[in-house]
Amino acid sequence: MKLIKLDRQSHDDCSFTINHTHDRHFLKIWHYHPELELVLLLESTGTRFIGDSIAKFTPAQLVLLGPNLPHMWLNDPVYFEENKKLQASALAIHFKQDFLGADFFSRPEMRIPARLLQAAQRGLVFENIPQEILSQLKNLENLEAFERSLSLLQLLKELAMLDYRPLTSAGYLSEAYNTGTGNFDKVYEYLYKNFRESISLEDVAALIPMNPSAFSRLFSKFHKKSLMRYLNEIRIGYACKLLMEPHERVSEIGFASGYNSLSNFNRQFKKVTGKTPKEYAEIHSKLS
């Protein structure tokens, strides 16, 4: 997946944009932009890639992404089949942190939404969202410019009071993008593109380029985990998504996720999730 910078700037009479996407599938591009993004998934299912996080997405999920956080909503394969009449729909708001002025969110009165915007650097998914907030979000595009800005500000304040959890690991953006040692974008892009293949520390370190030992120490410092642990979590995250779709055998999912032996796949899966692949699949089937 090549990382692409997209233009999400506002070109009308408002300082932020509201886009209602309704198509056969979402944009299949691993991308980023300087604007924050608040996105409500309305229709379709698939895999959500945000920074170093991989998880399944379903309708009614609400996510807030910080600036320059790479992401992609990849619909399930069925959405790309020509003879299917499925739809992918989402409401996305893009805005810069200074859309109301350079120092606006540094004012004492703005400390609650300011904390939310700071936390969004890691990407956030909200839980137990009240229906009135969802209705307010959906109605935003129907308002005039002035009321729209006030409503967005109120939304940010209300979202800050909800339960939410971060999506990326703690060191994903805050340090790794500005280490002064090279472009870590290349590392993430390489890992996401090649995680199904055999990957060595030497291969990854050469992308920066850095001495493998020095790169390993730097990577562990920022991510609080080794490169191999990080890679295993990507692979297991992908395997979890496949296990949610009961049409493949565990052994096939292991090989599809980058493991050459079933025993190693089972061992690594339990190390990351605390469960065996079979246990994970059985639990999910009961919840479906």
Summary of the structure (lengths in Angstrom):
residues: 288
radius of gyration: 20.1
end to end distance: 30.2
largest distance: 59.7
contacts: 863
relative contact order: 0.12
helix: 44%
strand: 19%
